Amino acid sequence: MKYEITNKITPEEYLEMRASVGWGGFPLEQAKAGLEHTTHICTFRKDGK
């Protein structure tokens, strides 16, 4: 297994993550805009996902 910590996440990954924990969804464009205006992102990846 390979672990990696990054400061990037795609809007698609973000929405997939929200859905996986039962959080509400919203349009892809809204997720994209929100991520573009976020000051800090920490993403933990296991085997590239």
Biopython code that builds the backbone (N, CA, C, O; Angstrom):
import numpy as np
from Bio.PDB.StructureBuilder import StructureBuilder

atoms = [
    (1, "MET", "N", (0.836, -1.179, 0.000)),
    (1, "MET", "CA", (0.000, 0.000, 0.000)),
    (1, "MET", "C", (0.882, 1.244, 0.000)),
    (1, "MET", "O", (1.910, 1.306, 0.675)),
    (2, "LYS", "N", (0.454, 2.208, -0.763)),
    (2, "LYS", "CA", (1.170, 3.478, -0.828)),
    (2, "LYS", "C", (0.278, 4.577, -0.261)),
    (2, "LYS", "O", (-0.879, 4.719, -0.657)),
    (3, "TYR", "N", (0.829, 5.350, 0.668)),
    (3, "TYR", "CA", (0.118, 6.474, 1.266)),
    (3, "TYR", "C", (0.755, 7.776, 0.814)),
    (3, "TYR", "O", (1.970, 7.862, 0.632)),
    (4, "GLU", "N", (-0.086, 8.790, 0.635)),
    (4, "GLU", "CA", (0.393, 10.090, 0.177)),
    (4, "GLU", "C", (-0.483, 11.185, 0.778)),
    (4, "GLU", "O", (-1.698, 11.021, 0.891)),
    (5, "ILE", "N", (0.125, 12.286, 1.157)),
    (5, "ILE", "CA", (-0.609, 13.461, 1.621)),
    (5, "ILE", "C", (-0.375, 14.569, 0.608)),
    (5, "ILE", "O", (0.768, 14.895, 0.287)),
    (6, "THR", "N", (-1.467, 15.152, 0.101)),
    (6, "THR", "CA", (-1.358, 16.220, -0.896)),
    (6, "THR", "C", (-2.217, 17.408, -0.473)),
    (6, "THR", "O", (-2.947, 17.347, 0.516)),
    (7, "ASN", "N", (-2.114, 18.475, -1.234)),
    (7, "ASN", "CA", (-2.969, 19.643, -1.005)),
    (7, "ASN", "C", (-3.902, 19.862, -2.189)),
    (7, "ASN", "O", (-4.298, 20.991, -2.480)),
    (8, "LYS", "N", (-4.250, 18.770, -2.868)),
    (8, "LYS", "CA", (-5.124, 18.872, -4.045)),
    (8, "LYS", "C", (-6.228, 17.827, -3.985)),
    (8, "LYS", "O", (-6.022, 16.703, -3.526)),
    (9, "ILE", "N", (-7.395, 18.219, -4.454)),
    (9, "ILE", "CA", (-8.517, 17.297, -4.618)),
    (9, "ILE", "C", (-9.370, 17.832, -5.769)),
    (9, "ILE", "O", (-9.584, 19.041, -5.865)),
    (10, "THR", "N", (-9.852, 16.964, -6.628)),
    (10, "THR", "CA", (-10.709, 17.410, -7.726)),
    (10, "THR", "C", (-12.135, 17.596, -7.206)),
    (10, "THR", "O", (-12.515, 17.006, -6.195)),
    (11, "PRO", "N", (-12.912, 18.411, -7.897)),
    (11, "PRO", "CA", (-14.315, 18.558, -7.487)),
    (11, "PRO", "C", (-15.054, 17.213, -7.504)),
    (11, "PRO", "O", (-15.905, 16.960, -6.651)),
    (12, "GLU", "N", (-14.731, 16.367, -8.462)),
    (12, "GLU", "CA", (-15.370, 15.053, -8.547)),
    (12, "GLU", "C", (-15.017, 14.198, -7.328)),
    (12, "GLU", "O", (-15.885, 13.535, -6.759)),
    (13, "GLU", "N", (-13.742, 14.214, -6.929)),
    (13, "GLU", "CA", (-13.319, 13.461, -5.747)),
    (13, "GLU", "C", (-13.999, 14.003, -4.496)),
    (13, "GLU", "O", (-14.428, 13.239, -3.631)),
    (14, "TYR", "N", (-14.095, 15.323, -4.408)),
    (14, "TYR", "CA", (-14.725, 15.962, -3.256)),
    (14, "TYR", "C", (-16.188, 15.527, -3.123)),
    (14, "TYR", "O", (-16.642, 15.176, -2.034)),
    (15, "LEU", "N", (-16.911, 15.553, -4.228)),
    (15, "LEU", "CA", (-18.317, 15.149, -4.194)),
    (15, "LEU", "C", (-18.452, 13.663, -3.878)),
    (15, "LEU", "O", (-19.377, 13.265, -3.170)),
    (16, "GLU", "N", (-17.541, 12.839, -4.396)),
    (16, "GLU", "CA", (-17.552, 11.402, -4.099)),
    (16, "GLU", "C", (-17.305, 11.164, -2.602)),
    (16, "GLU", "O", (-17.957, 10.322, -1.985)),
    (17, "MET", "N", (-16.362, 11.910, -2.030)),
    (17, "MET", "CA", (-16.070, 11.797, -0.607)),
    (17, "MET", "C", (-17.290, 12.178, 0.230)),
    (17, "MET", "O", (-17.635, 11.479, 1.182)),
    (18, "ARG", "N", (-17.934, 13.275, -0.122)),
    (18, "ARG", "CA", (-19.130, 13.722, 0.616)),
    (18, "ARG", "C", (-20.214, 12.651, 0.563)),
    (18, "ARG", "O", (-20.842, 12.350, 1.577)),
    (19, "ALA", "N", (-20.434, 12.075, -0.617)),
    (19, "ALA", "CA", (-21.465, 11.042, -0.773)),
    (19, "ALA", "C", (-21.127, 9.796, 0.059)),
    (19, "ALA", "O", (-22.020, 9.156, 0.614)),
    (20, "SER", "N", (-19.840, 9.458, 0.142)),
    (20, "SER", "CA", (-19.439, 8.246, 0.861)),
    (20, "SER", "C", (-19.691, 8.320, 2.364)),
    (20, "SER", "O", (-19.796, 7.287, 3.026)),
    (21, "VAL", "N", (-19.790, 9.530, 2.906)),
    (21, "VAL", "CA", (-20.059, 9.690, 4.342)),
    (21, "VAL", "C", (-21.483, 10.178, 4.620)),
    (21, "VAL", "O", (-21.828, 10.505, 5.755)),
    (22, "GLY", "N", (-22.303, 10.223, 3.566)),
    (22, "GLY", "CA", (-23.703, 10.572, 3.736)),
    (22, "GLY", "C", (-24.002, 12.064, 3.788)),
    (22, "GLY", "O", (-25.098, 12.464, 4.182)),
    (23, "TRP", "N", (-23.035, 12.893, 3.393)),
    (23, "TRP", "CA", (-23.278, 14.337, 3.359)),
    (23, "TRP", "C", (-24.036, 14.679, 2.088)),
    (23, "TRP", "O", (-23.930, 13.960, 1.095)),
    (24, "GLY", "N", (-24.794, 15.755, 2.101)),
    (24, "GLY", "CA", (-25.581, 16.175, 0.948)),
    (24, "GLY", "C", (-24.711, 16.569, -0.240)),
    (24, "GLY", "O", (-23.561, 16.980, -0.086)),
    (25, "GLY", "N", (-25.283, 16.432, -1.406)),
    (25, "GLY", "CA", (-24.575, 16.798, -2.627)),
    (25, "GLY", "C", (-25.020, 18.149, -3.143)),
    (25, "GLY", "O", (-25.985, 18.735, -2.653)),
    (26, "PHE", "N", (-24.306, 18.628, -4.130)),
    (26, "PHE", "CA", (-24.648, 19.864, -4.820)),
    (26, "PHE", "C", (-23.989, 19.845, -6.183)),
    (26, "PHE", "O", (-23.193, 18.946, -6.455)),
    (27, "PRO", "N", (-24.286, 20.802, -7.052)),
    (27, "PRO", "CA", (-23.759, 20.781, -8.415)),
    (27, "PRO", "C", (-22.216, 20.810, -8.468)),
    (27, "PRO", "O", (-21.562, 21.417, -7.620)),
    (28, "LEU", "N", (-21.673, 20.157, -9.460)),
    (28, "LEU", "CA", (-20.229, 20.090, -9.670)),
    (28, "LEU", "C", (-19.612, 21.484, -9.750)),
    (28, "LEU", "O", (-18.540, 21.715, -9.189)),
    (29, "GLU", "N", (-20.265, 22.409, -10.432)),
    (29, "GLU", "CA", (-19.729, 23.771, -10.557)),
    (29, "GLU", "C", (-19.623, 24.459, -9.199)),
    (29, "GLU", "O", (-18.696, 25.234, -8.965)),
    (30, "GLN", "N", (-20.554, 24.182, -8.320)),
    (30, "GLN", "CA", (-20.509, 24.762, -6.980)),
    (30, "GLN", "C", (-19.332, 24.176, -6.187)),
    (30, "GLN", "O", (-18.651, 24.896, -5.457)),
    (31, "ALA", "N", (-19.100, 22.877, -6.334)),
    (31, "ALA", "CA", (-17.951, 22.244, -5.669)),
    (31, "ALA", "C", (-16.648, 22.829, -6.205)),
    (31, "ALA", "O", (-15.726, 23.113, -5.442)),
    (32, "LYS", "N", (-16.581, 23.004, -7.512)),
    (32, "LYS", "CA", (-15.379, 23.576, -8.134)),
    (32, "LYS", "C", (-15.107, 24.982, -7.597)),
    (32, "LYS", "O", (-13.975, 25.295, -7.229)),
    (33, "ALA", "N", (-16.124, 25.817, -7.553)),
    (33, "ALA", "CA", (-15.962, 27.194, -7.063)),
    (33, "ALA", "C", (-15.549, 27.194, -5.595)),
    (33, "ALA", "O", (-14.690, 27.979, -5.193)),
    (34, "GLY", "N", (-16.141, 26.336, -4.811)),
    (34, "GLY", "CA", (-15.791, 26.270, -3.396)),
    (34, "GLY", "C", (-14.346, 25.871, -3.179)),
    (34, "GLY", "O", (-13.659, 26.454, -2.340)),
    (35, "LEU", "N", (-13.877, 24.881, -3.928)),
    (35, "LEU", "CA", (-12.488, 24.436, -3.792)),
    (35, "LEU", "C", (-11.509, 25.510, -4.260)),
    (35, "LEU", "O", (-10.428, 25.660, -3.690)),
    (36, "GLU", "N", (-11.883, 26.248, -5.286)),
    (36, "GLU", "CA", (-11.011, 27.319, -5.785)),
    (36, "GLU", "C", (-10.844, 28.432, -4.752)),
    (36, "GLU", "O", (-9.841, 29.145, -4.772)),
    (37, "HIS", "N", (-11.807, 28.587, -3.857)),
    (37, "HIS", "CA", (-11.761, 29.650, -2.850)),
    (37, "HIS", "C", (-11.409, 29.127, -1.453)),
    (37, "HIS", "O", (-11.584, 29.834, -0.461)),
    (38, "THR", "N", (-10.922, 27.907, -1.381)),
    (38, "THR", "CA", (-10.516, 27.320, -0.112)),
    (38, "THR", "C", (-9.065, 27.683, 0.174)),
    (38, "THR", "O", (-8.213, 27.609, -0.712)),
    (39, "THR", "N", (-8.793, 28.068, 1.390)),
    (39, "THR", "CA", (-7.430, 28.483, 1.742)),
    (39, "THR", "C", (-6.542, 27.314, 2.156)),
    (39, "THR", "O", (-5.318, 27.433, 2.118)),
    (40, "HIS", "N", (-7.137, 26.180, 2.554)),
    (40, "HIS", "CA", (-6.333, 25.051, 2.993)),
    (40, "HIS", "C", (-7.015, 23.740, 2.630)),
    (40, "HIS", "O", (-8.196, 23.544, 2.917)),
    (41, "ILE", "N", (-6.268, 22.848, 2.000)),
    (41, "ILE", "CA", (-6.769, 21.506, 1.675)),
    (41, "ILE", "C", (-5.698, 20.520, 2.088)),
    (41, "ILE", "O", (-4.522, 20.715, 1.782)),
    (42, "CYS", "N", (-6.089, 19.466, 2.777)),
    (42, "CYS", "CA", (-5.180, 18.383, 3.116)),
    (42, "CYS", "C", (-5.874, 17.085, 2.719)),
    (42, "CYS", "O", (-6.919, 16.738, 3.271)),
    (43, "THR", "N", (-5.294, 16.378, 1.770)),
    (43, "THR", "CA", (-5.895, 15.161, 1.257)),
    (43, "THR", "C", (-4.983, 13.983, 1.564)),
    (43, "THR", "O", (-3.801, 13.998, 1.220)),
    (44, "PHE", "N", (-5.529, 12.978, 2.203)),
    (44, "PHE", "CA", (-4.791, 11.755, 2.500)),
    (44, "PHE", "C", (-5.235, 10.714, 1.503)),
    (44, "PHE", "O", (-6.424, 10.410, 1.409)),
    (45, "ARG", "N", (-4.292, 10.159, 0.755)),
    (45, "ARG", "CA", (-4.616, 9.171, -0.273)),
    (45, "ARG", "C", (-3.966, 7.827, 0.044)),
    (45, "ARG", "O", (-2.830, 7.752, 0.513)),
    (46, "LYS", "N", (-4.719, 6.784, -0.227)),
    (46, "LYS", "CA", (-4.206, 5.421, -0.087)),
    (46, "LYS", "C", (-4.286, 4.777, -1.456)),
    (46, "LYS", "O", (-5.363, 4.686, -2.044)),
    (47, "ASP", "N", (-3.155, 4.333, -1.961)),
    (47, "ASP", "CA", (-3.081, 3.715, -3.294)),
    (47, "ASP", "C", (-3.671, 4.631, -4.376)),
    (47, "ASP", "O", (-4.333, 4.159, -5.301)),
    (48, "GLY", "N", (-3.429, 5.927, -4.255)),
    (48, "GLY", "CA", (-3.852, 6.895, -5.272)),
    (48, "GLY", "C", (-5.293, 7.324, -5.206)),
    (48, "GLY", "O", (-5.733, 8.112, -6.044)),
    (49, "LYS", "N", (-6.047, 6.836, -4.242)),
    (49, "LYS", "CA", (-7.474, 7.191, -4.139)),
    (49, "LYS", "C", (-7.760, 7.793, -2.789)),
    (49, "LYS", "O", (-8.901, 8.157, -2.505)),
]
sb = StructureBuilder()
sb.init_structure("model")
sb.init_model(0)
sb.init_chain("A")
sb.init_seg("    ")
for serial, (resi, resn, name, xyz) in enumerate(atoms, 1):
    if name == "N":
        sb.init_residue(resn, " ", resi, " ")
    sb.init_atom(name, np.array(xyz, "f"), 0.0, 1.0, " ", f" {name:<3s}", serial, name[0])
structure = sb.get_structure()
